[in-house]
Amino acid sequence: MNPKISVIIPVYNSEEYLPRAINSILKSSMVNEIEIIVIDDCSLGNCKEIIQKYPNIKYIKHKTNLGLFHARYTGIINASGEFIAHLDPDDWIENDIYSKAYNTAINNNSDVVLFNVVQCNEDGKEWIENHNIMPTLLNKSGNEFLKKIYFFSSHQWIWHVCWNKLIKNE
């Protein structure tokens, strides 16, 4: 049986944060339905040793450094989940966001579910920016839809990142 969600974590010299990212996924109520894929993009750190401490994590190491885009792509082509999520090693999930996003996708027959993120600074101060302002998407599809999203207010940067979305694999 395929997992419901494949979570892709690209790693390049960010191992110090990786355990927190992985542990946050392992605390999820969906942990038994999540596939974790770590892509080591020729990091100089101890990525493999960290991954070996965890059972059931798919570890893929690039032979040469190919960059973030290729690391994410390697994860995508190796994902077997119904949906894909991206998580950077210096990020973490809370509040069962993957469970909520998955249920939203299934209940609404959605291909993509976007969710807010909590930002924090180096002092630990946290805040949520209001990204719930939706552009008018009614009766838009294909290129028209993509243009509307792409050019929707540069202040809405959250629309342009991949780590706050659950995306149907197909």
JOPEZI-V381238 format. One record per pair of residues at least 12 apart in sequence whose ideal C-beta (glycine too) atoms are under 10 Angstrom apart, sorted by the first residue. I is the first residue (numbers start at 1). GAP is how many residues later the second one is. Records with the same first field share a line. If there is no record, write none. Layout:
I->GAP, GAP
//
This chain:
1->32, 79
2->31, 33, 77, 78, 79, 80, 167
3->27, 29, 30, 31, 32, 33, 76, 77, 78, 79, 80
4->26, 28, 29, 30, 31, 77, 78, 79, 94, 95, 98, 101, 102, 162
5->20, 23, 25, 28, 29, 30, 31, 74, 76, 77, 78, 79, 80, 93, 94, 96, 97, 100, 161, 162, 164
6->28, 29, 30, 31, 52, 69, 70, 72, 73, 74, 75, 76, 77, 78, 79, 80, 163
7->14, 15, 17, 18, 21, 23, 27, 28, 29, 30, 31, 50, 68, 72, 74, 76, 77, 78, 79, 80, 86, 91, 156, 159
8->27, 28, 29, 30, 31, 50, 52, 63, 64, 65, 66, 67, 68, 70, 71, 73, 76, 77, 78, 79, 80, 154, 155
9->12, 13, 16, 27, 28, 29, 30, 31, 38, 42, 48, 62, 63, 66, 76, 77, 78, 79, 80, 82, 154
10->27, 28, 29, 30, 31, 33, 52, 56, 57, 58, 59, 60, 61, 62, 63, 64, 65, 76, 77, 78, 79
11->27, 28, 29, 30, 31, 32, 34, 36, 37, 39, 40, 48, 50, 60, 77, 78
12->27, 28, 29, 30, 31, 32, 33, 35, 50, 53, 54, 55, 56, 59, 77
13->28, 29, 30, 31, 32, 34, 52, 76
14->29, 31, 33, 74, 75, 76
15->25, 28, 29, 30, 31, 32, 33, 34, 35, 36, 74
16->29, 30, 34, 73, 74
17->71, 72, 73, 74, 75
18->20, 25, 27, 28, 29, 32, 33, 36, 70, 71, 72
19->31, 32, 34, 35, 70, 73
20->69, 70, 71, 72
21->15, 17, 66, 67, 68, 69, 70, 71, 72
22->14, 16, 28, 29, 31, 32, 35, 65, 67, 70
23->31, 69
24->63, 67, 68, 69, 70, 73, 74
25->29, 32, 60, 62, 67, 68, 73
26->28, 29, 30, 31
27->65, 66, 67, 69
28->65, 66, 67, 68, 69, 70, 71
29->67, 69, 70, 71
30->66, 68, 69, 70, 71, 72, 73
31->25, 67, 68
32->24
33->48, 49, 65, 66, 69
34->22, 47, 49, 51, 64, 65, 68
35->21, 22, 23, 43, 44, 45, 46, 49
36->15, 18, 20, 21, 22, 23, 39, 51
37->20, 21, 22, 23, 37, 38, 39, 41, 42, 43, 44, 47
38->12, 13, 16, 19, 20, 21, 22, 23, 33, 37, 49, 51
39->19, 20, 21, 22, 23, 27, 29, 31, 32, 33, 34, 35, 36, 37, 39
40->19, 20, 21, 22, 25, 31, 34
41->19, 20, 21, 23, 24, 25, 26, 27, 29, 30, 31, 33
42->19, 20, 21, 22, 23, 24, 29
43->18, 19, 22, 28, 46
44->21
47->12, 14, 42
48->13
50->39
58->17, 20, 21, 22
60->14, 15, 17, 18
61->13
62->12
68->20
72->12, 14, 16, 90, 91
76->86, 91, 93
79->90
80->89
81->21, 85, 87, 88
82->20, 23, 24, 84, 86, 87, 88
83->15, 18, 19, 22, 23, 27, 28, 29, 30, 82, 83, 84, 85, 86, 87
84->78, 81, 82, 83, 84, 85
85->12, 13, 16, 17, 28, 30, 77, 78, 79, 80, 81, 82
86->75, 76, 77, 78, 79, 80, 81
87->75, 76, 77
88->73, 74, 75
91->26, 27, 72, 73
92->26
93->22, 24, 70
94->23, 24
95->20, 23
97->16, 18, 19, 20, 67, 69
98->15, 17, 68
100->13, 15, 66
101->12, 13, 14, 63, 64, 65, 66
102->64
104->62
105->61, 62, 63
109->59
110->56, 57, 58
111->55, 56, 57, 58, 59
112->53, 54, 55, 56
113->51, 52, 53, 54, 55
114->17, 18, 20, 35, 44, 45, 47, 50, 51, 52, 53
115->16, 43, 49, 50, 51
116->12, 13, 14, 15, 16, 42, 48
117->12, 14, 41, 44, 46, 47
119->39
129->26, 27, 28, 29
130->26, 28
131->24, 25, 26, 27, 28, 33
132->26
133->19, 20, 22, 23, 26
134->18, 22, 25
135->13, 14, 16, 17, 18, 21, 24
136->12, 16
137->12, 15
//
